[in-house]
């Protein structure tokens, strides 16, 4: 199933519960704007290459649109459209004054030089600068991008519009970025894991965890959970999985990755397993924190973890979601689970608009407050309506966007 089909299916299930009419469903599902641009760039070799970039702006009912910019060779319009839609529900479920957007360029950043990446980023800004901005659409980092690309993005945007640090978030601290932005999504996963497991009566020291993905999100989630005394027995990245029944030495793993360009390859103090085996381990909590679509109808019945937190976007497809529900698996959906990143992006945007900087402690306190409040609202909604946490989260998000759109009218 394609990403947008999956997103639409989850939407329809929640919309049925809310008894939304067809005209409102069409309004809420139809993107406000979809842009595809040509990006011609002279490469280091002197050859001209042409890349394709996308920006989908889904909904602006609750405020300016917000969403990341990803660089990945498999980026296409369907994926970007799905992710933009998810951002609308994600910002709504944590009650941020945003709508959803997403962007992407179909490139493999690992095969390009820094100079080539900078030229591509700046050319992309040249193409879309008139439809983005602090009160229109605010990009941020995503898969394949980081604070470096956001600094280039801001610099190029300001050539057209003047000083405007709030035009993009996820910037380096030196470029008016927020303290704690790098750790935000992973820390948010950790905060929500603590809340969910606590509500299910599980104590940290008695809870085993497997984490698939050890990039920015996975590594920070592992750090938070380790410091909260959870027993992480397996982690994995593109080099494979690493398992230790007695629990992994997370500080040692983090140090190894830091010294090895972010990769776990070569780590010795663990047994090697595949990422497929990692997903099927007998653990209390499974956290898919890599790319989407890793749990499908082919392997869902073999997933033994009774609790899953979707740190990645769309790691479980709808067919697999149904199988897991039949097994009684509790799933915290991505639109809440990985909302820590956009929450701190919101804090960065607020600081930029106010020209005032928050200390790290305040950022962390505000993050925990926002996510805790959102989690409790979703938990209560699921309990009241006897539905899954996913459907409950969508019901809350869709309800908020629906009310905002209805109050604004169509004039």
N, C-alpha and C positions, 0 to 999 in steps of 0.2 A: 504494500500500500504506500502511495506517495505521501510525503510529509503533509501537504495541504489537505489531502483526503482524511488523514488521521485527525488533524486539528478540527476539521469540519465535523467529523463524527462525534468527537467529544463535545463540541459546541451543541450539536443537535440533541444529544442526550440530556444536557442541562436545560436547553431551551424547551424541551418537552415537559420537564418538571416545572418550569416557570410558566408554561402555557403561552409562550410567545406566538403571535400570529405570523403568517408567512411574510408579510410586508416588512415587519420589523426584523425578522431573521435575515432577509435579503439585505436590508440596510446595514445591519451589524456585521455581516460577513463580507460585503463588497469593499475592497480597498479604496481609499480616497484617491490614491494616485500610484501608478506603477511606472517607473522610469528605467529604461535600458539605454546605456550609453556606450559609445565607441571610445576606446582609449588607445590611440596610437603613440608608441614610445620608441625612441631610438635606444637600442640596447648597447651594452658595453662593446659589443662586436662591431657596431656601426650599422647593424641590420635594423630595419623598422619592423616591429611586431605590433599587432593590434589585439588588444584584450577587450573583453566585454564586462561592463560593470552594471550593477543593479541597485536601485533604491526603491523600496516599496513602503509607502506611507499608508497605514491601514485605517486609523481612526483618530480624530482630534476632538472628540466630544468632551473629554475631561481635561484637556490641556494640550500643550505642544507635544508632538510625537517624539518617541525615544526608542533607540535601538542600536545594536552594535553594527560594526562593519567587519565582515569576515573575509579573509583571503584563503581560498581553498580551491583546488583544481576541479572539484565536483560541484561548485556553486552554480545554481541555475535559478530561473525565475520562480519555479514552483517551491523550491526550498526557501528562498527569501520571502516569498509571499506567506508561507506557513509560519515562519519565524516572526514576521511582522505582526501577524494575527495573534500569535502567542504572547508577544510583548504587550498588546492591548490588554489581554486578560491578566498577564503578570503584574502590570502596573496597577490595574484595578483591584486585584485581590489583596495587594498590600496597601491599597488606598493612597497611591501617589498621584499627584495631579497631572498625569500624562496620558497620552494615547500611545499606540504602538507603531513602530517602524523597524526596518531592517535593511541592511545593505550588504553587498558582497561583490567581489571581483574574482572571476574564474582564473586563478593563477595558483601555482605551487610556490609559496614564498621561499621554501628551502632550496629551490633551484635558481634563485635570482640573487644578484648582489644587492648590497645595501643601497647603492646608488640607483639601481634599476627600480627597487621598491619605492624609493623616495619619488622618482620621476612618475611612476604609476599613480602613487597616492595624490601627488599634486595635480596631475592631469585629470584625475577623477573629480577632485574638488572643483577644478575649472568648469567641469560639465554640470555640476549639481549645486553650486554655491547659492544660486538664486532661489532654490526651494528649501534650503535648510537655514538654521540660525537659532538663537536662544529662545525665540518665541514661536518657532515653526517646527523644527525637527532637529534634535540634538544627538549626533552619533556618539559611539563609544567603542572601546576595543571588543573583539570577539575572537573566534578561532583564527589563528594566523596573524593577528595584529596585537599591538601592545601600546604602552604609553608613548613609544617612539613614533609610531605612525600617527598617533593623535597630536603630537607636537607638530609634525609636518602639516597635518590637516588644519590645525588652528592657524599656523603661520600663513598658509596659502589662502585660507578664508579671509584673514585680516587684510590681505593685499587688496581685496575688493570692498571690505566693509569696515575697516578700521578696528581699533582695539575691541576685542570681543571674546574674552576668555570663556564665557558661558556657551560658546557655539559648539563645543564638544566636551565630553567628559572622559575620565580615564587618562588624563594628561599627567606628565611628570609633575612632581611637587613643585619643581622650579618654574613650571608653566601654569601655576595656579591649580594644580591637581590637589585632590583631597588626601589627607593622611588616611592610611588604611584601605585605600582603593584596591591595591593588589591582592590583599587577603580577603576582600569583601565577600565574594561568592562562596569560597571555601569555608570561611568563618560562619557565614550564614547557614550553610549546610550543617555545620557542627552545632550551632545554636538550636536549629530545628530538630536535629537528631536527639539532642538532649531533652527537648520538650516532648517530642513524640514518644520516646522510650520511657520517659517519666510517666506520661499518661497511661502507658501500657504496663506500668508496674515493673519495669526492668531496671536493675541497678547497674551502674557503669562497670564495676569490676567483674560482674557476672555476664557481661554482654560481649560476644565475639563479633568482629566486624571484618568484612572483605570489601576492599575498595578497588574498583576497576577504573584506572586512569590516575596518573600521578603528575599531571601538569599543574597549572596554577590552581585550579579548583581542588583537585584531589589531594595535592600536597598540603594545602592550608587546612582542608577538612581533616586530614590525618593528624596534623599538628594539634588542632583544637581538641579532637577526640582523645588523642594520647594524653594531653594535659588534663583532660577530664576523667582520666583513668579507665577509658574503654580499652578492651583488648583487641588490637588490630592484628589479625592472623595472616592476612593476605593483601597484597597490593599488586597492581599490574600497570604496565604501559605498553608502548608499541614493541618493546623488546620481549614481552611475555609477562608471566605472573611469578610472584615470589611469595612462598608460603612457609610459615613456621607455626606449628600447632601451639607452642607455648607463648606465642605473641612476638611480633617483630620489634626490633629496636628502631623506633621511628626517628629519633634524632640522628642515628647513624645513617638511616636511609636518606633522610633529607640532606645530610652532609655529602653523601655519595652522589646524589643527583646534582647537587650544587657544583661539585667538582667534575661532573661528567656531562656538561651541557644539558642538564635537566633530565637526563635519562638514567634508568635503573640498571641498564646493561652492565654486567660484570659484578653485581652485588653478590657476595659470597655467603653471607650468614643467613641463608634461606634455601629451601628446596625450590627448584624450578618447576613451574607448571604452565600450562597454556592459559590464555585469557578465557577460553571456553570452560576450562576446568575451574577457574576461579569463580565464574558466575554460578557454578553448580555446587559449590562447597556447602557443607552443613555448618552454617553460621547463623547467628541471631539477626544480623543486619547486613544487607547488601547495598552498596552505594555505587551505581554505575555513574562514573564521572568523566567519561570520555565522549565519543561521538554518539549520535543517535542510532536507533535500530539494532541494538545488541541483544535484546531479548525479543524473540519472535515466537510464532506458533510452533516452530521447529524445536525450540529448546525450553519453552516456558514450563512444560510439565516436569522438567528436570531441575527447576529452580527450587532449592530446599529452604532458602532463607524465608522466614515468616514475615519479615519486614523489609521493604525496599524504599530507599530515598533516591529520587531521580535528580541527581546533581547535574547531569547532562540534559540537553534539550532532546526530548523524545526518545529516550533509550528503550522504552517499551512500546511496541506497536499495539494497536487496538485489539487484534486477535489474541495476542499474548496477554494483554490486560484482562480480557474475559476469562482466559484459562487461570490466571493468577487469582482472580476474584473467586472462581469456583473452588480453588484450593484454600481460600481463606487468607491469602496474603494481603497484608496491609501495605498500601503504596502511598507515599507522600508525593504528589505530582510535581513535575518540573516548574509549573507556573508559580508555585509557592517555594519549593525546595531550593531553587537557585536564584531567588529574587534578591539575595544579598547584594549582588553586583549592581543592579539597577537602583537599589535603595541608596547605596553610597554614591552612586552617580547623581542621584537627586540631591544628596547633601552637598556634593561638589558644585552642582549648578546653583543651588541656593547661596553658597558662599561666594561664588563668582559674581552673582547678581548683586550681592550686598557688599562686595569688596571687603569681606571679613573672613578670617581664617579660624577654623575650629581646631582645638587640640585633639590628639588621637583618642584620648579617654572619652571625650564627648561624642566623637564619631561612633566609637564602639558601643557606648551606652544607648545612643539614639538608634543604632542598628538593632540591638537586642530588643529595645522597646517596640519598634515597628514590626519586627518579625514575630515577636511573642504575641502581640495583639492580633496580627493576621492569622497566626496558627490557631489561637483559641477560637477565633471567629469561624474558621473552617471546621475545626473539631466539633464545635457546638452545632453548626449547620448540618454536618454529616450525621450527628447523633439525633437531631430533631427530625430530619427527613429520612433517616434510616437508609442512607446512601453511602457510596464510597467517598473517600477524601477528595478524589479527583473531581467527581461530579459536584460535590459540595463547593469546591474551590471555583469551578466554572460557574455555578449558580450565583455565587456572590459577585464574581467579576462581571458576568453578563448583566446581572441585575443593576449594578452600578452604572455600567456604560449605557444600558437601556434607558435608565432614568435620566441620565445626563442628556442623551440624544433627544429624548421625548420633550424634556423641559426647554431645550434650545429651539425646537421646532425645525422646519425645513425651509424657512424663508430666506 
